[in-house]
């Protein structure tokens, strides 16, 4: 069994499987998929997923993630930007910012930050890459995030806003912190505020 804090450590994974450290990487190997170096054209791919957050402490009645992933933990903005620059230098044209609970990014940092702060920092680097925001909980898709996605062409005109159910009664039983009407108003806000970029939930 691997502690949550070491799940990103390839050595910890290898030791848990075979009981001994892995062999040293050969020349040209790196931290890309399956140990491949971050370079143009890994398996023909041009898009990269950059995990900036893990863990969740939402009390949803149906979900085991808080028990398996632990409390929210955010990657510091300087680490995110360094990784973004490394991936862009490797030739990737699109990067998706991802997390177990992406909208919680930054809350555990000192001082606390928000996802909009990270997006502003990413935009400030002016790198030749399209940045996509992966699945975002409705209650965390605030005005600042919408405005950034709508106004800056570096961000993909895309939002994935999960809706677990269309019944307020069921949402309440799930302990989801929003209603169907709140979700509908959010979608209307996205569509009305971003008509030129065709930013719409999928």
DADA-V576646 format. One record per run of one state. SS is the DSSP state (A for helix, B for strand, O for the rest). FROM is the first residue (numbers start at 0). LEN is the number of residues. Records with the same first field share a line. If there is no record, write none. Layout:
SS: FROM-LEN + FROM-LEN
This chain:
O: 0-3 + 6-3 + 18-10 + 29-3 + 36-5 + 44-2 + 54-10 + 69-3 + 74-2 + 89-4 + 99-2 + 104-10 + 124-5 + 133-4 + 140-2 + 151-3 + 155-3 + 159-8 + 173-6 + 193-7 + 201-1
A: 3-3 + 9-9 + 32-3 + 41-3 + 64-5 + 76-13 + 101-3 + 114-10 + 137-3 + 142-9 + 167-6 + 179-14
B: 28-1 + 35-1 + 46-8 + 72-2 + 93-6 + 129-4 + 154-1 + 158-1 + 200-1
